[in-house]
Structures are given as C-alpha cells and as structure tokens.
Amino acid sequence: MNARQPAFIAATRSARLRQMLVSNELEFMMEAHNGLSARIVREAGFKAIWGSGLAISAQYGVRDNNEASWTQVVDTLEFMADASDLPILLDGDTGYGNFNNVRRLVRKLEQRGIAGVCIEDKQFPKTNSFINGEAQPLADMDEFCGKIKAGKDSQSDENFSIVARVEALIAGWGMDEALRRAEAYRQAGADAILIHSKLSRPDEILEFAREWAGRGPLVIVPTKYYSTPTEVFREAGISTVIWANHLIRAATSAMQAVAKEIHSSETLVNVEDSIAAVNEIFRLQDADEYSEAEDRYLSSGRAAGAAVVLAASRGKGLEAVTEDRPKVMLPIAGKPLLRWLVDAFKKQGVNDITVVGGYRADAIDTAGIKLVVNEQHAQTGELASLACALDRVALDRVAQDKLTGDTVISYGDLLFRSYILRDLVESEAAFSVVVDSSLTDTENASVRDFAWCSAGDDRGLFGNKVLLRHVSSGQHASAAIASQAPHGRWVGLLNVREAGRERLQAVMSRLRARADFASLDMPELLNALIEAGESIEVQYVHGHWRGVNDLDDFRRAGDFAHGQAPFAATTGNAAKSTTNATNGATR
C-alpha cells in the first residue's frame, strides 16, 4: 500500500514539508547554505530548502567531516529561516552523536523553525559519502533505529519530519542490506527514506524503488547520475528530488573566475557588467524594508531630514585668506568652517546635506555631503544658489521614490550652539526661523537681515507663538514698517517641514519668473512666503552663534568654536563672541 496521502493545505513550515514528502506529485528541494542563498531559492520558486552539510561546511571553509560544530550549523540555519519562509530539511549527518545528541538536535531545530532533519546511518564523525565511501563503516542498524525513535519521541511538532538516509549502496553492502535497513528505519518511525548512490547511472536507485514498492516516501539525491531524465524519477514513484550542492558550486566557480580576473587585470571594468549589481544585493538583504521601518519608528515617524547649505561666495572682506579656497573652507579651531556646520547637522540626525559651491568649489571637501555648483555665482545671489540645490534635491528624491522629509536651509558661514539647530528641527511649524533678539542696532553697517516679528522676545515667557513679519535685505526695513524698531536679526537658518515643501517650491517658482531673480537673496524668499500667506514661526535666541564675514569675525570664530568643546572655558573672548555675534552682507 502506498503511504502517500492526498495533498492538503498546510500552514506551518513543518506541515508543508510533510505535505511534500507524502504528495502524489514529484517534489523538488534546492540546496542553500546561508541566508542569501535561502532567499534566492525562495525567489526561484522552490517549495523547500535542503540545508546541505557539504555546502554549509564549505561556506565556513572547513571539511565535510563534522568540523563545523552542530551549534554552528544550527546558527546558520537560523539565518536561513529568517531569510526565507520555506521549510528547511537539514542534512544532519549522523545526528552529531548518539541518541541523546539527536534528541537535543531535534528540540533545537524546532525552536528555530526548521521543518525536519535527515540523518544517515554512518558513524560519527562522518566523512562525505563521495570520499572513499566503500571504506566508511556503517552504524549498527539497531543503534540507528534507536536514534530515529529518540528523535521522534523528542519532537513537539507532530509534523516535524525525520528522514533516514541509507548508505548501504555507497558502502558496497548491496541491495538486500539497503532494503533491510530501510524497512527497519521505517518501522522505527522515519517519515521518509533517502536512498543514496554514487553511480553515474540510476540503476541502483531504480532497482531499490521497485523493491521498495511504495512502502513510504522515497527521497533521492541525483548528484552523480544527474543526466537521468527527471521523468524517470517520476515514473519510479520517487517522492522528492534534492538538488544537493549546486548553489555552493555555482558560487565557487563564479568567485574563482571573478577573483582571478580582477587580480590579473587590476581593474573592475571587465567584471562589473557580468556580476550582480550592488543594488541587487541590497534588494536580497531586504534593505527597502529597513528604510520603511526607519520612517515608521525613528524620529517619531518623521522622514529623514535634509539640509541645503549656501556656500558659493568667496566672502567680501576675506580676500586675503580666500585666494585658494572659498570662505567655507577657512580653518576654524583646527577644522574647516563647513565641517563645523556639517557636523552640527549630523549630530541632529540630518545626514542628507547638499552644499552649493561657487567660488573655488573644487577646494570644497565633499566628505559626507553632496556638492552642487552654481556656475553663475559671481553674477547671482543666494536664491539662484538655492534654486540649484532644490532642483538637485528634488531629482534625488524622485530617483529614490521618497518625496518626503524636512529641509533646513542655512547660510554656509555659521557657527552655533547645538540647541539652536535642535530646537529648529523639532519645530512642528511648516516654516520656522531663528532670530537673535540681542541684535537690533540698525546703525551697524556690518549687520543685515533685521527681522520684524509679531511680538518681541519676552525671555521670561515660553510657548508663545511668534511669527515673522518682515526681513530686511539691507540696513533698513521696507517702507511699510520703517517706523518700527526690529525685534532682532535673522541668523540665516530656515526650517521647512514636509508640509511646507511644495508651498516653498511654488513661491520659488514665482520668484524665478521675475526679471531680477538673479539678484535676489534669502530675505526676499522669506518676505515672499509671508506675502503668500504663509506663517513663519520665530525661534528667539540671545547670542550663542557667530557668522564669519570679515577678518575680525574670522579671528573671533576660533574662540567661539573652542567654547563648544567639552569642559572648555567660556571666559574672555570666547564668552564675548557668544553674545556679540555678527554677520556680513554676503554669502
């Protein structure tokens, strides 16, 4: 009587493996040896994975002689089970010891979601069957039956499968011994019999199948007799075919060829088009899922922020020190001005940083940033540079299919204490700016960007919403509010939340249509946003920042930067620089 039962719907991995073993259809398993290959097997369409002992030991670089411990094998299987939802049948060699080892192995495999184990009737430690197979001793039949019984008694999942592998044909003990052992293993509780042969023809296998006569599921590994048409196995009543080692062999030959080519040619150009793209590796690693999880779980669900740094100018008043570099590359307390700014952004989790260069853009250190060059920097103002950056950011995000996220727009010559940027990026307003209420002297010719707000800085009260009303482009306000004293000075930081991104682009589009767009600077953008009905919230500060616009600012910037170091003294010039921050008229 054929032990195979009608197919049924199975949910768990172990139940799906059992369904394959008892199916009336010929089923197939493909070898895998790590998480990546397990995912490849699943994507190829296979229904189950063979956890090959040969392949797993090979990927460790050791022999298939139980040199990889059973715990190392089980750890590898855990990665494979995580990478693929397919049932895995482990090539468990001899069970890694006696009946007690088999009991513990079954429990540990079930804990990791492995669907079954195949054990072979040789002695521990084993040697691969194709290496002097005739000289390898077989286990005592009764002892091996005890291993099967111990494994079956230890399983908690009724569908966990134990496949008994018969090595009598490999060892040269003959057909009668192979059949005798197979029947004993079946009666001991084995869920299937794997009959193995080293011949290049399937004669032994087919003879065994005829004599076996369907007493239970029969599994084969046609590594040596690979040219046999698969239909022959189907007609013989074989239950499952295992393609046992072909992914590790394919990977080995490919790695050998690529390594040899790169070594001999000393270039990648000859191999890059014929190997998997890096993005394909990312895909197989499920990198997209991680990015989606980042959006859900990090920063309260807020999409990753970006920054645009306007750094195209040489700097008026700094010509003596900027002959071979732009202002943003001037050294401040041991590192370039731009690096202070980039480090400040990264400290707040803003890692997507676009810097707009112009003058001597070739001297800008591009580590950790994307560089965009305003080729017309000498004839254009800040908004032309901003337009270059916004166009680049939009293209990058379209390419990434991520039209989300907040953006900080910053002048490139700023130093500030970390809380200023932290509070700015945490603002929930669509638009927000930083205004220094300590700077209101409109007679100071070196100061620009005065700000008029809906209320002054009442430093004794917190939580009151203050809105920006106007920012001057020079020393004086527009005629509409010329009679009022400014409430402070805009320091050069604007945060645009995701909700305001498209509205900013719309205002920029209207400004770009103006004939004088090339001469416009950032205050014109802020004022245009206000005129368009947008609310721009104000974050007041009282010093704690510095701009670098002339040689005097350059000298004092080092004191300010040193004051940001841990346990640094804040006396003398450093303390003075935190309250008397100034910024010139050019960027």
C-alpha positions in Angstrom: 0.0 0.0 0.0 1.4 3.4 -1.0 1.9 5.5 2.1 1.4 8.8 0.2 -1.8 10.7 1.1 -3.8 13.3 -0.9 -2.4 16.8 -0.9 -3.7 19.1 1.8 -3.4 22.8 2.7 -0.5 23.3 5.2 0.3 26.5 7.1 3.4 25.7 9.1 6.8 25.0 7.6 6.9 21.5 9.1 3.4 20.7 7.7 4.4 21.9 4.3 7.5 19.7 4.3 5.4 16.7 5.4 3.0 17.5 2.6 5.8 17.4 0.1 7.1 14.1 1.3 3.7 12.4 1.1 2.5 14.1 -2.0 1.4 12.1 -5.1 3.5 14.5 -7.2 7.2 14.5 -7.6 8.6 17.4 -5.4 12.0 19.2 -5.5 14.3 20.8 -3.0 17.2 23.1 -3.7 20.4 23.4 -1.6 21.1 26.6 0.4 23.9 27.3 2.8 23.2 30.8 4.2 20.6 33.5 4.4 21.3 34.9 0.9 21.1 31.6 -0.8 18.0 30.7 1.1 16.3 33.8 -0.3 17.5 33.0 -3.8 16.0 29.6 -3.5 12.7 31.0 -2.5 12.7 33.6 -5.3 13.5 30.9 -7.8 10.2 29.2 -7.0 11.3 26.2 -5.0 8.9 24.9 -2.2 11.6 23.8 0.2 15.3 24.1 1.1 17.9 21.4 1.6 20.3 22.6 4.3 23.3 20.8 2.8 26.0 19.7 5.2 28.6 19.8 2.4 27.6 23.4 1.4 27.3 24.7 5.0 30.8 23.3 5.9 32.2 24.7 2.6 31.0 28.2 3.2 32.8 28.0 6.6 35.9 26.8 4.7 36.1 23.5 6.5 35.8 19.9 5.5 32.5 17.9 5.4 33.8 15.8 8.4 31.8 17.4 11.2 34.5 20.0 11.6 31.8 22.7 11.8 30.0 22.0 15.1 26.3 21.2 15.2 25.7 24.5 17.0 27.4 26.4 14.2 25.2 24.6 11.7 22.1 25.4 13.7 23.1 29.1 13.9 23.5 29.1 10.1 20.0 27.6 9.8 18.5 30.3 11.9 19.7 32.9 9.4 18.3 30.8 6.6 15.0 30.5 8.3 14.9 34.3 8.9 15.7 35.0 5.3 13.1 32.6 3.8 9.7 31.3 4.9 10.4 28.0 3.1 10.5 24.7 5.0 14.1 23.6 5.6 15.2 20.0 5.7 18.6 19.8 7.4 21.3 17.5 6.3 22.0 16.4 9.8 24.9 14.0 9.0 24.8 11.2 11.7 22.8 13.3 14.2 26.1 14.6 15.7 26.4 11.8 18.2 24.3 9.1 19.9 20.5 9.1 20.6 20.9 11.8 23.2 22.5 14.2 20.7 19.7 13.5 18.3 17.1 14.4 21.0 18.7 17.7 21.7 19.2 18.4 18.0 15.5 17.9 17.2 14.5 20.2 20.1 16.9 23.0 18.9 15.8 22.7 15.3 12.1 23.0 16.2 13.0 26.1 18.3 14.4 27.7 15.2 11.5 26.8 12.9 13.4 24.1 11.0 10.9 21.6 9.4 12.9 18.4 9.5 16.2 16.6 9.7 17.8 13.9 7.6 20.3 11.6 9.5 22.5 9.0 7.8 23.4 5.5 9.1 27.2 6.1 9.3 29.4 6.5 12.4 30.3 9.9 14.0 32.3 11.8 12.9 31.2 11.2 9.3 33.0 11.8 6.0 31.3 12.9 2.8 29.8 9.8 1.1 31.7 10.5 -2.2 35.2 10.3 -0.5 36.2 6.6 -0.2 32.6 5.6 0.5 33.4 1.9 0.5 35.8 2.3 3.3 33.4 4.1 5.6 31.8 1.9 8.3 28.1 1.9 8.8 26.3 2.4 12.1 24.8 -0.6 13.9 21.3 -0.9 12.5 19.6 -1.3 15.9 21.5 1.7 17.3 20.5 3.8 14.4 16.8 2.8 14.8 17.2 4.0 18.4 18.3 7.4 17.1 15.2 7.6 15.0 12.9 6.6 17.9 14.7 9.1 20.2 14.2 11.9 17.7 10.5 11.1 17.1 9.9 10.9 20.8 11.5 14.3 21.3 9.6 16.4 18.7 6.8 18.6 20.0 5.5 19.4 16.5 3.7 16.4 15.1 4.7 17.4 11.6 8.4 17.6 12.2 10.0 15.1 9.8 12.9 12.7 10.3 14.3 11.3 7.1 16.5 8.3 7.4 19.4 8.2 4.9 20.5 4.7 3.9 24.3 4.5 3.0 24.4 0.7 2.3 24.8 1.2 -1.5 27.5 3.8 -1.1 29.4 1.5 1.3 29.1 -1.5 -1.0 26.9 -3.6 1.3 24.5 -4.4 -1.5 20.8 -4.1 -2.3 19.5 -6.6 0.2 21.2 -4.8 3.1 19.9 -1.4 1.8 16.3 -2.7 1.7 16.7 -4.4 5.1 17.9 -1.2 6.8 15.3 1.0 5.1 12.5 -1.2 6.3 13.9 -1.2 9.9 14.1 2.6 9.8 10.6 2.9 8.5 9.3 0.8 11.3 11.3 2.8 13.8 9.3 5.9 12.8 11.2 7.5 9.9 8.9 9.8 7.9 10.8 9.1 4.7 13.8 7.1 3.4 16.7 8.7 1.5 18.5 6.2 -0.7 21.9 7.3 -1.8 24.1 6.1 -4.7 27.5 7.1 -6.1 27.0 5.6 -9.5 26.7 7.8 -12.6 23.7 5.8 -13.7 20.4 5.5 -11.8 20.3 1.7 -12.0 20.7 1.1 -8.2 18.2 3.7 -7.3 15.5 2.4 -9.7 16.0 -1.1 -8.5 15.6 0.0 -4.9 12.5 1.9 -5.8 11.0 -1.2 -7.5 11.7 -3.4 -4.5 10.6 -0.7 -2.0 7.2 -0.7 -3.7 5.9 2.5 -2.2 6.1 1.4 1.5 6.9 5.0 2.4 8.1 8.3 0.9 11.4 7.9 -1.0 13.9 10.7 -1.4 16.9 10.7 -3.8 20.0 13.0 -4.4 21.0 12.6 -8.1 24.3 14.4 -7.8 26.2 11.6 -9.6 23.5 10.4 -12.0 22.5 14.0 -12.9 21.9 13.2 -16.6 19.0 10.9 -15.9 15.7 12.5 -17.2 13.5 13.7 -14.4 10.6 11.8 -15.9 12.4 8.5 -15.0 12.2 9.5 -11.3 8.6 10.4 -11.6 7.7 7.1 -13.2 9.7 5.2 -10.5 7.5 6.7 -7.7 10.1 8.9 -6.2 8.7 11.3 -3.7 11.3 14.1 -3.6 14.4 15.0 -5.5 17.1 17.0 -3.8 19.5 19.2 -5.8 22.1 18.9 -3.1 25.0 21.2 -3.7 24.6 23.3 -6.8 24.4 26.8 -5.4 27.6 26.5 -3.4 29.3 25.1 -6.5 28.0 27.8 -8.8 29.0 30.5 -6.3 32.5 28.9 -6.0 33.2 28.9 -9.8 31.9 32.4 -10.2 34.0 33.7 -7.3 37.1 32.0 -8.6 36.7 33.5 -12.1 36.0 37.0 -10.8 38.9 36.9 -8.3 41.3 35.7 -11.0 40.2 38.3 -13.5 40.4 41.2 -11.0 43.8 40.1 -9.8 45.2 39.8 -13.3 43.7 42.9 -14.8 43.9 45.1 -11.7 40.6 46.7 -12.7 36.9 46.2 -12.1 35.8 47.3 -15.6 36.0 43.8 -17.1 33.7 42.2 -14.5 31.3 44.8 -13.3 28.7 44.2 -16.0 28.7 40.4 -15.5 28.1 40.2 -11.8 25.2 41.1 -9.6 24.8 44.9 -9.0 25.3 46.2 -5.5 21.6 47.2 -5.5 20.6 43.6 -6.2 22.5 42.6 -3.0 20.6 45.3 -1.1 17.4 44.0 -2.5 18.1 40.5 -1.4 19.0 41.8 2.0 15.6 43.5 2.2 17.1 46.9 2.6 13.8 48.6 1.5 12.0 47.1 4.4 14.6 48.7 6.8 14.1 52.1 5.1 10.3 51.8 5.6 10.8 50.7 9.2 13.1 53.8 9.7 10.3 56.0 8.5 7.8 54.4 11.0 9.9 54.1 14.1 12.7 56.7 14.1 12.3 60.4 15.0 8.6 59.9 15.9 7.8 58.8 12.4 9.3 61.9 10.8 11.1 61.3 7.5 14.8 61.8 7.5 15.8 65.4 7.3 17.9 67.2 4.7 19.9 70.4 4.6 20.9 72.9 2.0 24.0 75.0 2.7 24.6 78.1 0.7 28.3 78.4 0.3 29.0 79.9 -3.2 30.8 83.1 -2.2 34.4 84.0 -1.6 33.5 86.4 1.1 33.9 90.2 0.9 36.5 91.4 3.3 38.2 87.9 3.3 40.1 88.2 0.1 43.4 88.0 1.9 42.7 84.4 3.1 40.5 83.0 0.4 42.7 83.2 -2.7 42.9 79.4 -2.9 39.6 78.3 -1.2 36.1 79.5 -0.6 35.1 81.0 2.7 33.5 77.8 4.0 36.9 76.0 3.8 38.6 78.5 6.1 40.1 76.8 9.2 38.3 77.4 12.4 39.9 75.9 15.5 41.5 73.1 13.6 38.9 72.2 11.0 37.1 74.0 8.1 34.1 76.2 8.8 32.0 73.9 6.6 32.9 70.8 8.7 31.7 72.6 11.8 28.3 73.1 10.1 28.1 69.6 8.6 29.0 68.0 12.0 26.3 70.1 13.7 23.7 68.8 11.2 24.7 65.2 11.5 24.6 65.5 15.3 20.9 66.3 14.9 20.3 63.3 12.5 20.3 65.5 9.4 22.6 63.4 7.2 21.4 64.3 3.6 23.4 67.5 3.2 23.6 69.4 -0.1 26.2 72.2 -0.3 26.0 74.8 -3.1 29.5 75.9 -4.0 30.7 78.5 -6.5 34.0 80.3 -5.9 36.7 77.6 -5.8 34.2 74.9 -5.5 37.0 72.5 -6.4 38.5 73.1 -3.0 35.4 72.1 -1.0 35.8 68.9 1.0 32.9 66.7 -0.2 33.1 64.1 2.5 29.6 63.5 3.9 27.9 66.0 1.5 26.6 66.3 -2.0 28.1 69.2 -3.8 26.1 71.3 -6.3 27.9 74.1 -8.1 26.3 77.5 -9.0 28.3 78.2 -12.2 26.9 81.8 -12.2 27.8 82.5 -8.6 29.7 85.7 -9.5 26.6 87.2 -11.2 23.8 85.8 -9.0 22.6 86.0 -5.4 21.6 83.5 -2.8 18.2 82.4 -4.4 20.0 81.3 -7.5 22.2 79.1 -5.4 19.1 77.8 -3.5 17.4 77.0 -6.8 20.3 74.9 -7.9 20.1 72.9 -4.6 16.4 72.5 -4.6 16.4 71.2 -8.2 19.1 68.6 -7.2 17.3 67.5 -4.0 14.1 67.1 -5.9 15.8 64.9 -8.6 17.5 62.8 -5.9 14.3 62.2 -4.1 12.4 61.3 -7.2 15.1 58.8 -8.0 14.7 57.3 -4.5 10.9 57.5 -4.8 10.9 59.4 -1.5 9.3 62.8 -2.0 9.2 63.3 1.8 11.2 64.9 4.6 12.1 68.2 6.2 14.8 70.5 4.9 16.9 73.1 6.7 18.3 75.9 4.6 21.4 77.5 6.1 24.0 80.1 5.3 27.4 78.5 4.9 29.3 80.7 7.3 27.6 79.9 10.6 28.7 78.6 13.9 26.1 77.9 16.7 25.5 76.0 19.8 23.7 72.7 19.2 20.5 73.6 20.9 19.7 76.2 18.2 19.5 73.6 15.4 17.9 71.0 17.7 15.0 73.3 18.6 14.7 74.4 15.0 14.4 70.9 13.5 12.0 69.9 16.3 9.6 72.7 15.4 6.2 71.4 14.2 5.6 74.6 12.1 5.7 74.3 8.3 8.2 77.2 8.3 10.4 78.3 11.1 13.4 80.6 11.5 15.9 81.6 14.2 16.1 85.3 15.2 18.7 86.7 17.6 16.9 89.3 19.8 20.2 90.7 21.1 21.0 92.3 17.7 18.7 95.3 17.0 21.2 98.1 16.2 20.3 99.2 12.7 23.1 101.7 12.6 25.7 99.0 12.5 26.6 98.8 8.8 28.1 95.3 9.1 24.8 93.8 10.2 22.0 92.8 7.8 18.8 90.6 7.8 17.0 92.5 10.5 13.7 90.9 11.5 10.4 92.3 12.4 8.1 89.9 14.2 4.6 89.7 15.6 6.0 90.2 19.2 9.3 90.8 20.8 11.4 88.3 22.7 9.9 88.1 26.2 12.6 85.9 27.7 10.5 85.3 30.8 7.7 83.5 28.9 7.9 80.4 26.8 5.4 78.8 24.5 4.0 81.9 22.9 3.8 81.7 19.2 5.7 84.5 17.4 5.5 84.9 13.7 7.9 86.6 11.3 6.5 89.7 9.6 9.4 91.0 7.5 13.2 90.6 7.0 15.2 93.5 5.6 17.6 92.9 2.7 19.9 95.7 3.8 20.2 98.1 6.7 16.6 99.3 6.6 13.2 97.7 6.6 10.6 98.2 3.9 8.6 101.4 4.0 5.6 99.6 5.5 7.3 99.1 8.8 10.1 101.6 8.6 8.9 103.4 11.7 9.2 100.3 14.0 12.4 99.0 15.6 13.4 95.5 14.5 12.9 92.7 17.0 16.2 91.1 16.2 18.2 89.6 13.4 17.6 86.5 11.3 20.7 84.4 11.7 20.4 82.5 8.4 18.6 79.3 9.4 15.2 78.4 7.9 13.5 75.0 8.6 10.9 73.8 6.0 8.8 70.9 7.2 7.5 68.3 4.7 4.1 70.0 4.8 5.6 73.3 3.5 7.9 71.8 0.9 5.6 72.1 -2.1 4.5 75.6 -1.0 8.1 76.7 -0.8 8.7 75.4 -4.3 5.6 77.3 -5.5 6.9 80.6 -4.1 10.3 79.9 -5.6 8.8 79.3 -9.0 7.1 82.7 -8.9 10.3 84.4 -7.8 12.2 82.6 -10.6 9.9 84.2 -13.1 10.9 87.7 -12.0 13.3 89.6 -14.2 15.5 90.4 -11.2 15.7 86.8 -9.8 19.4 86.6 -10.3 20.0 89.4 -7.8 17.6 88.1 -5.1 18.8 86.9 -1.7 17.2 84.9 1.1 15.2 87.7 2.7 13.3 88.1 -0.5 12.2 84.5 -0.2 11.1 84.9 3.4 9.1 88.0 2.6 7.5 86.3 -0.5 6.4 83.4 1.7 4.8 85.9 4.2 3.1 87.8 1.3 1.8 84.4 0.1 0.0 84.0 3.4 2.4 81.5 5.0 3.1 81.6 8.7 6.8 81.5 9.6 7.3 80.8 13.3 10.2 82.5 15.1 12.6 80.8 17.5 14.3 83.5 19.5 17.9 83.2 20.7 20.1 85.6 22.6 23.6 85.2 21.1 25.2 81.7 21.1 26.0 81.8 17.4 28.5 83.6 15.1 28.8 84.4 11.4 32.1 84.7 9.6 32.2 87.6 7.2 35.4 89.6 7.6 38.8 89.1 9.1 37.7 90.2 12.6 34.9 87.6 12.5 37.4 85.0 11.3 39.7 85.7 14.3 36.9 85.6 16.8 35.4 82.4 15.3 38.1 80.3 16.7 37.3 81.5 20.3 33.7 80.6 19.7 34.5 77.2 18.3 36.8 76.4 21.2 33.9 77.2 23.5 31.9 74.3 22.1 34.5 71.7 23.2 33.7 69.7 26.3 34.7 71.5 29.5 36.1 74.4 27.5 36.4 77.8 29.3 33.9 80.4 28.3 35.7 83.5 29.6 37.3 86.3 27.8 36.9 86.5 24.0 35.0 83.2 23.8 32.3 84.4 26.1 32.2 87.7 24.4 31.8 86.0 21.0 28.7 84.1 22.1 26.8 87.3 22.7 28.2 89.7 20.1 27.6 87.6 17.0 27.6 89.5 13.7 27.1 88.6 10.1 28.0 90.5 7.0 26.1 91.2 3.8 27.3 88.5 1.5 27.2 84.7 1.3 
